[in-house]
């Protein structure tokens, strides 16, 4: 349905103690880390005390199979080389980026964006309304080289078209109102890529994607690093940036250092200027010695998704019994040494605007209650090993997980949960899976697990659409690993998405939030946080607020200190 005659009433503008582990720094001498020019040499003074030059040596955790896509680890990279239509500020407001301003029609189905002039992709292609329309239409198409694994689950039910109605005027038309639209456009996975480059095919673009951002992908040395060089013509920074124009630094050496000890040790030894994800054992020390950045992501927390489509977790009593049988707070505190908070609200992360704090302590440890619920559910017998049995079937719970979604410190938390649940009669079996196999579906089939550990980041409760959309028209929602199908819940979520009044929308999302926690298809564990430690002489690194909290090095520079 095309509604080009609907007029807008609003316009948005803006300018553009687990004590034995130690950090073995001495081992770093033996590492063959790739070397780039020292980052602390500063050259050519620019405005004020800001210096231009140097390469940031950054130590990251995981290496993806493609430099863009639907996984958080890909978003961190894409934020460096691509721009978005809009940005999201630290207080949650949507502000300009490639769109200088926009209007929304009275019926909230047409968004018209005025696009910044004179912006080019780094391959020379003009970044105009048509280029952005090509991106958005490609996200929602069936073309595997163009389809966006993050945008499509959000927008497939509401999106109608994206059209360039003038060289610098983009119109996005929806079939039904979708209030979270701008939040979706602000996520780094929706960064705009060169349509000319996209024609090269997915394999080429995974290796060498082309955006319009402050850095250009120079080379990907698989298993080691991605190097970025400064885009000398950059002129399209978001309103959240601290300056306009090209970046101050010459580039980034984005090193993949998956071992926590090695990564933190490289930082202590001066091999890196910034590192991601400070290990729990080093959290207090790092806080006392270095500038730290931290963002707790919105969307869902790190949670245990219980498979509800078959026994034993098709019974809500058993789901709740499992939750009460585990002291998840103690497991988190023991594993992460106080560096991460427990999160009992399995529905929504505590940084989401719709979060209900009173749900944060849901299902606190109560072994007596767990046993009562299991007895009530008919699991009254036990075998010689103490495992409960019903109709001859032991109460076996297989937990599938991968370090793609679980920090190395977190595996101990699962081991603690495994031991605790046994007192109630659960036989918990852990199924660790490497990221490549996990993403290929190993241990994730309908008969492969009873629990899977996952998260999905988002600015807020709009994540409910992805997590809880029921299977429809023969299409399975593969983002719902609990297989919990509740049409009443889905109705609440859809009403929230189309509600124009902010307070009423939040109330609807919170109604859904309470229902999810009460039915326990997911059980909260802890948050997903993004932490960065930087050397004192590296200034103005910040974390994006589009969704994930990606490190932003665009404004960064080295001062004269060491």
N, C-alpha and C positions, 0 to 999 in steps of 0.2 A: 504494500500500500504506500503510494507516494503522496506526501503531504507538503508539497513545496509552497502552498499558499498559507500555511499556518505561520502566524507572526510571533516574533519573540517578545518576551517581556523582560528578559534579563540579559545583561551583557557583562562579561568578565574580562578585565584587562589587567595588565601589569607590565613592569619592566622585567624590558627583557634583562681414726686417723688411720689412713692407710700409708704408714710412715716410711716404708723402706725405699721408695723410688727416688732417685736422684738424677739431676741433669748432668750428663757426662760430656761436658764441653770439650774435653781433650780429644774426643773421637772426631771432632770436626776437622782436625788437621788432615785426616786421611780422606776426607770427602772430595770427590772431584767435581765440585760445584762449578757451573759455568761462570765466567767472569766478564763483567762489563766495566767500563770506566768507573772509577771511584765516584760515588754519589756525593761526596762532601766537597768536591771542588766546585766553587761557585764562580761564575763569570758574568760579565756584562750586566751591570746594575740596571734595574728597572725602577718603577715607581716606588718611592719610599725606601724601605729597607729590604724589599723583595729582590732576590737575586735570580737571574736566569741561568739555567744550565744544570748539568748533572743527571744521572740516571738513578731512579729509585730501585733498589734491590729489594723485592718484596717476596716473602716466603709464604706460600699458600699451602693448603691441605691436599685437596683432591684434584685430579686431572680428568676432565670430561672427555668423551669421545668426539665431541664437536664443539666449536667455539661459540655456538649459540644453540638455544633450544629451551626445553621446558623444565630443566633441572636447575636448582638453586646455584650449583657450582658454575653453570654456564652463564647465569645472569651476572655473576661477579665480573666475568670477562667482558660480556657484551656492554656493560655500563661504561667501559673505557673507550669504545670505538663507535658507539652509535648514540643518536639523540632520540628523544621521545617527543610525541606530540605535546604533552603537558608534563609537569612535574608535580610532586607532592611535597609540601613543606613539612618541617618537623612537627608542627601543630596540626597536621592533617589537612591543610587547605590545598586545593588544586590551584597551581600558578602557571604562568606561561612558560613555554619552551619553544618548540618549533612553531606552535600556534601563539601568535601575539595576543589574540583575543578570540572570544567565541560567543555565540548566542545560542539559546535553547528555546525552541518553539513552545507555545503555550501548552500544547498537548504532550510535551516532553519526548517527542519522537524524532525531532530533527535538530541536529547539532551542526552549526555552521562555524567553521574555523577560518580565521584570517592567518595565513602562513607567512612567516618571516621571508623577506625578499633576499635575494643574492646569496642563498645558501647552496653549497654544492657538496655532493658526496666526494670522497677522496679519490675516486676514479674519474672525476670531472663531470659526472652526470648531474644535471640540475635537480635540486631537491625542491620540488614544487608540489602543488596540490595533487597533480596526477601521480607523482611518485608515491605519495603517501596513500592515495586511494588504491594504487596497485598493491602496496603492502597489505593494507587492511583486507581488501577483497581476496588476496592470496591466502591470508591467515584462515579465512572461512571457506576456502575452496577445498576440493578433493585432491588437488595437486600435491604429491608428497614433497616436492621441492619447495613449496611455498607455504603449506599448511602450518599453522602455529599451534603447538601442543598445549600452550597455556591460554591463548586467546580463544580458541575454539570452544572449550568447555564453558567459558563464561558467556560467550556471545551467540552461540549457535541458535538458541531459541528466540533471540530478540533482533538480531541483525538482519537488515534488508539490503543495504547497499552503501558504498562509499563512492562519491562522485566528485570530480573536479568541475565545479560550475563556473570557475574562472581560473586563470593561471595560478593565482595565489589564494583561492577560496575553495575550501573543502567542505562538502556536505555529507554527513553521515546520517542515514535514515534508518530508524528502527521500526519493527513491526509492533512492538509493545514497549512502553517505557521501561528503562533499565537504569535505575539510579546510580549503580556503581560503575557506569561506563567510563567516566574520567579516571577513576581509580585504576581500572584495567589498563587504560592507555598510559598511565604513569609508571607501570612496571617495566623494568629493564628488558624483560623478555619480549616486550612490544616495541623495542627499539626499531627505528626505521632503517632499512637496508637499501642499498642501491638496486633498483629494479634491473639495471643493465647487468650488474654483477650476478644477480639471482638467476639470470638466464644461463649461466655457466653450469648450473646443476648443483645439487646438494653436496656431493662429494668435494667439489672444488670450494664451495662456499664454507663448508665446515672447516676447511683448512685455512682459508684466507678470506674471511668475510669483509665486506666493504660497507662502512657507514659514513656518517658525516661528523663523527665525534672528535674530541680533542686529541685522540691518539689513533695511529694507524697500525694494524697488525703487520709486523715486519716479518717475523719468522716463528714458526712453532717447531721447536726441537722436542719431539715426543719423548715423554718420560723425564724431561728436564725442565723446560721453561717455554714460555711465550714471550717474545720481545715485542715491545711497542715503541714506535717513534712518534715524536710530536708532530701533529698536524699544523704546519706553519700558517695555514689559511683559515684556521678555525674562527668562526664568527657567530656561533649559535648556542652559546651557553644558556642554561636555564635560569629562571629568576632566583633560584636557590643558590646559585654560585656566588662566590666572593669577588669575582672579577669577570671581565669580558675580554675577548680576544684569545690568542693562542695560549696554551699551557706554559708555565714557567720552566718546567723541567724538560730535558731533551727526550726522555723516554722512561720506560719501565722494563725491568727484568723480572718477569712474573715467574718465580721459581716454584716448582712443585716439590714440596718437602713433606711427604705424608707422615713421617715418623715425628711424633711430638717432641721427643728428646732432641732429635737432630734440628728440628725447626727452631725451637726455643734456644738451643745451644748456638745455632748460627747467629741468632740475634745478640746473644751475650758476647759472642766472640767477634762481633763487628762484621760478619759476612753478609748480613742483611740489615736494611734500614727500617723495615716494618715487617711484622708477621701477623698472620691470622690465627685466631683461636688459641689463646694462651692456655697451656695445660693446667689442669686443676692444681697439680702439685706446685706450680710456680705462680699461682694467681696472686697470693699475698706479696711475694717478692716483687713481681712485676708492678703491682700497684704502688709499691713504695719507691720504685726506682725509675719508672718510665711513664710518659704520657700514655694513657689508655683510652680507647674509644669502645663503647659498648652499645648495642642496640638489641632489644628483645623483639623478635619479629612478631607480627600479627598473624591472623589466620588461625590455623590450628596449632596447638602445642605438640611436642613430641608425645605421642600417645599410643596406647595399645588398642588396636582395632580387633574386636572379637567377632569371629565368623558366626553370624546369627542364622544362617540358612540351613543348618543341620545341627544335630547334637554335638557337644553338650550345650553350646551357647545359643541355641534357639530358644532356650528357657531363660527368661530374664532373672529368675531366682539364681540360676547358676552363674550368670554374668555378674550379678551383684555379690554373690558369694566369693567369686574369684577376687573381686576388688577388695572386699573386706579381709580376705585371707593374706593380703600382702601389705607390709609396711613400706609402701612405696616412698614415703618421705625419708625414712631411715636409709633406704636403698640409694636414693639420690644424694643424701647428705654424705653417706659413706663413700660413694664413688667419686663425687665431684668436690669433696672436701669443703663444702659450703660455697663453692663458686657459682653454683646454679641453684635456683629455687625449685622446690617441689611445686607441681601444678596438678591439683586434683580435678580441675575442670577440664574434662577431655574434649569438650565441644569447641572451646575458643581460647585463644592465647590472651594472656593478661594485658598485653599492650593494645589489643583491639578496642575501639571506642565503645563497643556494645558489651564488653566483658562484665560479668556479674561477680564481684569479689567473693560473695558468700558461697559461691559454688567452687571456689578454689581449694577448699578443704573437704571436698566430697569423698565419701567412702574411706574415711580414715580407718586405720588398722583396728580390726575387731574380730579376733579369731572365734570367739563364742558366737557372734552373729553369723559368721561364715558357715560354721558347722550347723547352726539352726536352719539356715537357708538351704543347705545341701540336703539335710534330712527332709525338709519340707518338699524339696524337688524330687524325692525318691531315691537319692543316692545314699542309702542307709547301710549298705554292706561295705566291707573292706576286705581286700585280699591279704595274704600273709605279709606283703610289703607295706601295708598300711594305706594303699591306694584305694579309693572308693570305687565301687562297682555297682552298675545298674543293668539289669537284664543280661548279665554276663559280660558287659563291656566295661573295661577299666576307664577311669576318668583321666584320660591322656590329653594333654594340651601341648601342641607343638608351636613354638614361637619362631617365626621367620623374621630375620632382620639382616641388615647389611650396614657396613660402615659408611655407605652412601648417605645414610640417614641417622647414624648413631656415632657420636664422638667416641674415640678410643676409650676414654674413661668410663663410658656408659655401659660397656659390656659387663663390668662388675655389678652394676645395678641389676641387670637381668639375672645374674647368678644369685644375687641376694634374693630376688623375687622367687626364683626357682626353689630355693631352700625353704623360704617362708611358706609358700603355698602347699608344700608337702604336709605340713602339720594339719591342714584341713582335708587332706586326702587327694590333692591334685598331683598328678605325675607330669611335671613340666619338663619338656625336652627342647633345648635350644637348637636352632637351625641357622648358624651363621652362613652367610652367602656373600661371595665377593660381588662388587658393584656390577661388573659386566654380566654375570649370570643372573643377578637380581633383576636388572633391567630387562633381561631376556625372558624373565618369567619363572626362573628356577625357584622352587619352594613357594610359589605363589598361585598354583592351580587350585581349583575348588576343593580338591581332596588332599592338598599338601600342607595345610596349616589350620590351626584354630585361632591363632593370634598373629598379627603382623605389626611391626613397629614402624610407624610412618609419621610424617607431618606434611602439611601443604601451606606454604606461606602466602599471605595476602595482607592488604591493609586492615581488613576487619572481617565482619560477619558475611560479606559477600562470598566467602569461601564455602558457605553452606550449600550453595548451588552445586559446587563441584563434588563435595563430599556426600550429599544426601539426595541428589536427583535420582528418582527411581528408574529402573529399567523401563524403557518405553519402546513400543513398536518393534519388538524383537531385538533392540539394541541394548547391550549390557553397559551399565556405567562402570567402566573399569577403574574409576577413581574412588569407588566405594568398596574397599576391601572387606568391610564388615558385612556387606550384602544386606544391610538393614533397609527394608522397604516400607516406608510409612507415608501414605498419601496425605494424611492429615498434616504431618510435618512439612511435606513438600508444598502444600497449599499455603501454609504460614510463610514459608520462605519466599514463594512467588509474590505473595501480597506485600511482603517487606520490600522486595526489589522494585515494585511499582508504586510504592507509597511515596508521595511527594513531601509530606510533612515529616520533618526530621525526627521530632519526638515520637511520633506514631510509628515511624519506621524502626527506630531503635527498640521500641516496646515490642514490636512484632519479632524482631530478631532475638530479643531476650526471651520471648515466649518459646521460640524454637530452641534456644540454648538450654532452657530449663528442661524441656521435653527430652532432648538428647541426653543430658546428664541423668535424668530420672530413669530412662530406659536402658542406659549403660551399654550401648553398642560399641562405645569407645570408653577407655579409662585413661585419665590423665596421668602423666609421669613427670615431665619437666618441660622447660621452655627450650626453644631454639634461639640461641643468642649468637650475635656476631660480635666478636671482640678483636681489637687491633691494638698492638703495642707498637709505638713508634719511637725512634731515637729523638732525644731532645732537640737536635738541630734540624729536624724535619718538621716543618710548620704547615698548618692549614690542610691537613688531611681530614676528610669528614666522611660520614656514612650517609648514604642516600636513604630517603624515607619513602621511596615508591612502594616498596614491599619488603625487600630482603635485607636492607641495610648494607648494600654493597660499598666497599671502599671507593672513595672518589679521590683521585690523585691530580685532577685538573688544576685545582687551586694551590697545590702543594709546591713548596720551594725549600731550599736549604739555606739556613742563615750561616753566619760566620762561626758559630759554635761547633764544637765537636763532642 
